Structure formats: structure tokens, C-alpha cells
Amino acid sequence: MLALDNITLHQDDWSLCADLTIGAGQHTALIGPSGAGKSTLLAAIAGLFPLESGRILWQGQDLAAQPTGKRPLSILFQDQNLFPHLTIAQNLGLGISPRLNLSAADRARIETVLEATGLAGLGPRRPAELSGGQQSRAALARALLRKRPLLLLDEAFSALGPALKSEMLALTRTLAAEHRFTLLMVTHDPEDAKAICPQTILVADGSAEAPQDTGALLADPPAALRAYLGC
């Protein structure tokens, strides 16, 4: 279980409060107006933005003392964070060993994950030789190899066209369920939330609300969400 225990985030004249829990294995979207703090909340969970107060707990353990690289999570951004000078197989290998000290078993795991994400045979290529959708698959494959129980998506697929985005959401939903990830996904598109996340957190007016049923929330949105969605 992930618990945001009375946390407060603060920067200049902006602040965000959250006091909520997300069950292990749940797939949860974060939606709300631009600038409300959705991405900043993910950054705080990842250890990339400091807490003003409160605690972030995973399975009851306070993550405060753990640097980003040691936290039980992987985070995917829109730019995918693939190193252009490395091959796709090497980029994936970083999910196993930051020094790329890979055994034969490790290389076999990489090939297995490449196949599972539709990238079989593309390991020797560099990121620039792949399409945007293939780069998204490579970033997701690296997260699988890291074997961290929390998967954070910060608009990871928003730059893709509708068909590719739908494909990546379906693949993520399948793999997250298969590997029992707890998934948090920032999105601006309510259709994305409905496609992959049974629960949604509304981030608006300085607060991240407790997770709600996605369908019910979007069918009868509160004023802040209604204004954002234009409905």
C-alpha cells in the first residue's frame, strides 16, 4: 500500500496537500487542471521534490531517507529518458545494472522483455532509429526489468498519436496487471483514465483528493473538474 500521510508540498505561492492511500496493485489516474500539481506529486513520491511536511509510506516504510534510485519505483516521462548513444538493449540493461555488468542470464532477460513489448530484434538499434511508439515500448521494457513494484507515468504517452497512445495504454495495463505493479498515471485526457485506471485522484484547488471510482467521478464531476473538462 502507498500512503501519502498528511503531506504538504510548497513552492513560492503554490502548495498542495494530500492525505490518501492507494492499495497495492491498484491502477490510479491523477487528473486535474494544468498547474494543479499532478506531476509535482509524482516527483515527490519519487524523491525528486521535497516534502514540506508529512510522510510518504510504502508498505508502512517511510521513504524519506531513501534516494530516488533506491525507492521501490520506476518513473516514465514523456521524453522516455533513453540514452541516445546506447543501443536499446544497453538502455534496457541499465534497468538491471547501472554499470552494464550483465550476465548471460541478464541478456536473456532483456531479450525476453524486448519480445514481450513488441521489440524483438530491435535491441542493437539506437533510440533515434526507432519510432516514437517503439521508444515508449523500450522505456516501459526497462521499467519491467527494474522489477520495482510502483510504476509512475508522468504523461508518458501524451506525445503519441491516438492509435499509438491507445496501444501503449493497453500494453501498460496488461503488463502492469501481469507484474502486479501499483500504477499511478498523470493524464490530461479522461479517456486515458477510463481506459486503464479503475480509480482516479482529482488534483485541484490545492488538494489531491482520495481515489474515487473513475467512471463515477467523470460521470458527475465536481465543479473544479467540470470547469477543466469544459462540461
Beta strands, then each sheet from edge to edge (+ up, - down):
strand 1: 2-11
strand 2: 14-22
strand 3: 27-31
strand 4: 53-58
strand 5: 61-62
strand 6: 73-77
strand 7: 150-154
strand 8: 182-186
strand 9: 199-204
strand 10: 207-208
strand 11: 212-213
sheet 1: 5+ 4- 1+ 2- 10- 9+ 3+ 8+ 7+ 6+
sheet 2: 5+ 4- 1+ 2- 10- 9+ 11-
end
